[in-house]
Structure formats: C-alpha cells, structure tokens
Amino acid sequence: MARRKGKQDPDDIPASEQDANEEERDYSVRAVERVCLILNLLQESVDGITLNEVAQTTGLPKSSAFRYLWTLENHRYVERDEAGGLFRLGLGFVGMQSRHLEILRERARPFLEQLRDDIGETANLGLLDGDHVIYLDIVESRRGVRLAASRGDRDPIHCTALGKAIAAQLPEDRVRELLDETGLARRTDNTITSIDEYLEELGKVRRVGYAIDDRENEDDGRCVAVPLLGTRLPAAISISGPSSRFSAQEARKAAKVLIDIAAGIATNPVAVG
C-alpha cells in the first residue's frame, strides 16, 4: 500500500531547489503576461497585427513571438492571413462571446420592454461588431408610426446614437481606425462628416453620459443612447422614434431614464442553464 506523503517543510528544501522553483513560477507568470499582451493587441486591432508588432509589444525575439502565436493558432484563439502576414483573433473566442451576448440579451430584454412601455418608443440593444453597430435586440413601439430597425441590422458608428455611445468609450486611435475604414458618409443634412467634429461630439457624450442622433441617420429619426459600462462589452441601449413626435427635449428626458436602466442591466443577475 502506498503511503500518503506529508507536505515538506520549506526549511527542509535545499536553497538551490527553492530558487529553481521560484524561477519557474516567475517564468510562468511572465509567459501568461505575454499571452495577455498579445491577445489585448489583437483585440484592439481592426485589420490584424504583424509578427513584428507582437515582438515589439512583448519585448520577445521574433522567433519566440512566433511560437506564442503558433500555439494560440493551434488552439484556434488566433488565425493567420497567409497572404498579408497578419494575425487576428480566431474562432476559439466565438463560443465564449456568443454565450456572453446571450446573457446580455437575457438581462436587457425586460428592461427594453419597460423602456418601450414607459416612453412609448422603440427600445434597442446594440453592440460594436467590427466597424459597425449591430442590433442584438429590439422591442418595437406599439404605435402605428414608429422607427425600428430589425435584429441583426448594422449601422455606422458616426451617425447613430448607439455608435456614438459605444465609440465614446474607445481610445481615440481606435475610433480613428474605425472611421478610416468606413468613412463618414453623409446620410442626411445633419450627419457629421468630419473626424475632428465627431471626436468633439464624443467628448460631449462622455461629459453628459449619453449620445443623441438628431436626424443624422434618417431624416425623420431621433435616437438617444447610453453605454452599458458594466458589461465589459462594447454595447449600448437606446430609444428611437420619429423626430416629429420624439422631440429633442423628450430625448434628453429619456436619457436620464436610460442611464438608470443601463446600471440595472449591468448588475441584474440572470440564471444560466
């Protein structure tokens, strides 16, 4: 019968062995830190990153940086574009993100219904997906004339309240990258078409805590949105309606309600089966 071994007294471990164990632990921590640096770099990139960028960010030789990327690629957390030599986040994250999005929808749904019933206009949940905002959920106004997108629709970030609310939480260089990709197409006479003007608008959003699309995406549309700060996702909720009925003053009043609702969504627990 095998004997159960007791814990060895640290004082009985030779100093050389203790040093070796400590060195191994330090190396493991450094390795994890480097993986985190690489994943953060990939997450912040719109088009992908090069091997040189990974090496410079982590301080690793290119050969070591490549081994990290190769391992992540084998586990599907990184994918490689052979033609361009770029690395991007891989499909290994999709399942986890999909579950997070489903939980977010479950959390948000009753709040969106409450918003629709209280304010009488369409309530939306949106997420930054690439360089556009995608509508994850929509609770349409019960009124005959209403402003409503469809779930899965995508809109630009520069002319929508959802886009502004999300973009206001991103680093400026990331916003510039996104706008360089999409441009700032004029959708109406009120659309912001200058990057500098748009960045100034985002500063205002950060100051007041909400964003407004004042007939910038559609001629007869007005929308107000706030970011969902506690979800760790680039997401926001909004209320939208015809501008002929949903005035700028009503939009500002709705913003106060949205801010409270957003806090509730971030903290509301949902049972996960």
C-alpha atoms as one frame of an Amber mdcrd trajectory, in Angstrom:
protein
   0.000   0.000   0.000   1.347   3.409  -0.963   1.959   5.818   1.879   0.457
   9.239   1.915   3.183  11.858   1.719   3.055  14.830   4.032   3.881  18.364
   2.964   7.589  19.023   3.031   8.713  21.732   5.418  10.065  24.655   3.354
  13.052  24.808   5.726  13.964  21.270   4.663  14.050  22.157   0.932  17.565
  22.953  -0.296  18.115  26.615  -1.208  19.056  25.723  -4.778  15.766  23.844
  -5.250  13.765  26.746  -3.753  15.481  29.161  -6.152  14.680  26.885  -9.096
  11.002  26.651  -8.094  10.778  30.424  -7.688  12.400  30.965 -11.075   9.942
  28.534 -12.689   6.978  30.361 -11.146   8.328  33.731 -12.319   8.755  32.365
 -15.838   5.175  31.029 -15.856   3.796  34.419 -14.784   5.823  36.187 -17.484
   4.505  33.739 -20.079   0.903  34.439 -19.059   1.551  38.187 -19.157   2.926
  37.897 -22.671  -0.103  35.916 -23.847  -2.359  38.600 -22.342  -0.376  41.340
 -24.107  -0.717  39.527 -27.423  -4.470  38.973 -27.011  -5.018  42.602 -25.979
  -3.073  43.757 -29.026  -5.169  41.520 -31.281  -8.392  42.740 -29.705  -7.505
  46.396 -30.261  -6.561  45.893 -33.900  -9.113  46.344 -36.674  -7.180  44.732
 -39.551  -4.822  42.404 -37.678  -1.237  42.642 -36.419   2.138  41.608 -37.754
   4.755  39.404 -36.142   6.989  42.470 -35.762   4.271  44.301 -33.796   3.894
  41.332 -31.446   7.652  41.145 -30.913   7.915  44.880 -30.207   4.957  44.915
 -27.803   6.073  41.873 -25.800   9.818  42.510 -25.978  10.322  38.990 -27.328
  12.612  37.903 -30.148  10.643  37.301 -33.333  11.238  33.537 -33.094   9.740
  33.421 -29.582   6.834  35.690 -30.555   6.087  33.362 -33.461   5.988  30.338
 -31.113   3.404  32.100 -28.921   1.267  32.924 -31.971   1.685  29.408 -33.375
   0.455  27.885 -30.096  -2.535  30.250 -29.926  -3.295  29.441 -33.562  -3.269
  25.702 -32.812  -5.906  26.312 -30.138  -7.930  28.492 -32.577  -7.518  31.652
 -30.494  -5.535  33.246 -33.325  -5.937  32.948 -37.068  -3.317  33.835 -39.657
  -3.759  35.557 -43.003  -1.050  33.873 -45.068  -1.295  36.405 -47.895  -0.951
  39.529 -45.763   1.112  38.036 -42.956  -1.378  39.334 -40.391  -2.693  37.680
 -37.231  -6.266  38.167 -35.936  -8.427  36.837 -33.119  -9.658  33.382 -34.029
 -12.851  31.377 -33.723 -11.843  29.975 -30.339 -13.399  33.080 -28.774 -16.673
  32.922 -30.685 -18.380  30.376 -28.452 -17.487  32.287 -25.297 -18.542  35.613
 -26.796 -21.807  34.153 -28.080 -22.681  32.994 -24.576 -21.854  36.435 -23.178
 -24.088  38.049 -25.780 -26.941  35.668 -24.980 -26.625  36.509 -21.280 -26.614
  40.219 -22.147 -29.785  39.803 -24.226 -31.453  37.938 -21.365 -30.506  40.700
 -18.940 -31.577  43.507 -21.218 -34.889  42.184 -22.556 -37.177  43.044 -19.599
 -35.558  46.479 -19.306 -36.090  47.142 -23.024 -39.736  46.166 -22.681 -40.059
  48.503 -19.691 -38.468  51.327 -21.697 -40.845  50.754 -24.620 -43.876  50.749
 -22.314 -42.793  53.777 -20.273 -41.652  56.011 -23.133 -43.774  54.633 -25.956
 -40.949  54.435 -28.494 -38.729  51.609 -29.808 -36.008  50.316 -27.473 -32.748
  48.879 -28.862 -29.707  46.928 -27.693 -26.613  47.340 -29.871 -23.042  46.053
 -29.956 -19.917  47.130 -31.816 -19.269  44.391 -34.389 -16.170  45.143 -36.410
 -16.570  48.719 -37.629 -20.386  48.900 -37.383 -23.059  48.622 -34.716 -25.219
  45.506 -34.870 -28.694  45.391 -33.333 -28.769  42.491 -30.856 -32.348  43.035
 -29.729 -35.226  45.398 -30.491 -38.534  45.969 -28.715 -40.691  47.913 -31.156
 -43.038  50.717 -30.230 -46.704  49.743 -30.202 -47.552  52.868 -32.182 -48.593
  52.619 -35.813 -45.873  55.022 -36.984 -42.552  54.052 -35.411 -38.827  53.990
 -36.025 -37.405  50.489 -35.836 -34.523  48.514 -37.281 -34.513  44.695 -37.396
 -32.450  42.398 -35.226 -29.133  41.767 -36.977 -29.199  45.042 -38.912 -25.954
  47.004 -38.975 -25.475  50.773 -38.872 -22.410  53.064 -38.984 -20.963  54.404
 -35.737 -20.656  58.015 -36.919 -24.352  58.808 -37.433 -26.133  56.705 -34.803
 -26.657  57.305 -31.095 -25.680  53.690 -30.346 -22.467  54.146 -32.330 -21.565
  57.382 -30.568 -22.308  55.975 -27.109 -20.021  52.991 -27.765 -17.297  54.953
 -29.583 -17.088  57.442 -26.704 -15.712  54.615 -24.544 -12.974  53.631 -27.015
  -9.442  55.056 -27.276  -9.195  57.859 -29.825  -6.760  55.955 -32.033  -9.232
  53.039 -32.227 -12.035  55.418 -33.222  -9.840  56.935 -35.921  -9.034  53.447
 -37.241 -12.729  52.576 -37.424 -13.600  55.808 -39.222 -10.680  55.380 -41.626
 -12.194  52.013 -42.552 -15.781  53.179 -43.022 -15.531  56.878 -43.783 -18.193
  59.314 -42.589 -20.794  59.095 -45.331 -23.451  61.796 -45.323 -26.808  60.141
 -44.610 -28.782  63.359 -44.026 -28.105  67.089 -43.900 -27.317  66.712 -40.171
 -24.750  63.895 -40.483 -21.310  64.611 -39.002 -18.775  64.120 -41.798 -15.588
  65.426 -40.145 -13.448  63.234 -37.882 -12.460  66.190 -35.712 -16.098  67.230
 -35.307 -17.021  63.639 -34.488 -14.298  63.366 -31.832 -15.563  66.636 -30.351
 -19.049  65.104 -30.258 -17.678  62.066 -28.402 -16.155  64.376 -25.809 -19.619
  65.814 -25.220 -21.055  62.299 -24.908 -18.524  61.474 -22.208 -19.371  64.686
 -20.327 -23.162  64.277 -20.315 -23.281  60.462 -20.240 -25.479  59.934 -23.303
 -25.435  60.305 -27.103 -28.058  61.714 -29.451 -28.640  61.084 -33.140 -30.574
  64.203 -34.119 -31.835  63.269 -37.608 -28.280  62.249 -38.573 -29.024  58.706
 -39.755 -32.573  59.227 -41.047 -34.306  62.485 -41.958 -37.235  61.867 -39.612
 -35.416  59.905 -36.927 -34.181  60.845 -33.472 -32.433  58.493 -31.068 -30.767
  58.701 -27.657 -28.351  56.074 -26.306 -26.173  55.306 -23.286 -23.291  52.824
 -22.994 -23.531  49.658 -20.919 -20.419  50.271 -18.865 -20.599  47.291 -16.509
 -20.861  44.519 -19.109 -17.248  44.504 -20.401 -18.702  44.537 -23.908 -18.806
  47.461 -26.384 -22.580  47.707 -26.046 -25.270  50.347 -25.565 -29.040  50.719
 -25.283 -31.179  53.333 -26.981 -34.653  54.729 -27.545 -35.604  55.810 -31.067
 -38.653  57.399 -32.621 -39.844  59.716 -35.381 -38.399  63.189 -34.784 -41.821
  64.711 -35.460 -43.034  63.017 -32.261 -39.877  62.284 -30.250 -38.542  65.801
 -29.667 -35.014  66.751 -28.618 -36.348  67.698 -25.195 -38.057  64.310 -24.815
 -34.853  62.594 -25.926 -32.890  64.354 -23.170 -35.534  63.354 -20.612 -35.352
  59.763 -21.872 -31.565  59.846 -21.449 -31.929  60.102 -17.668 -34.147  57.012
 -17.672 -31.683  55.165 -19.938 -28.762  55.885 -17.603 -30.627  54.270 -14.692
 -31.743  51.343 -16.859 -28.169  50.761 -18.090 -26.965  50.490 -14.495 -29.716
  47.941 -13.828 -28.745  45.807 -16.829 -25.097  45.763 -15.733 -25.963  44.468
 -12.246 -29.072  42.341 -12.891 -28.255  38.643 -12.341 -29.514  36.091 -14.857
 -29.775  32.369 -14.237 -27.662  30.485 -16.759 -28.746  26.946 -17.544
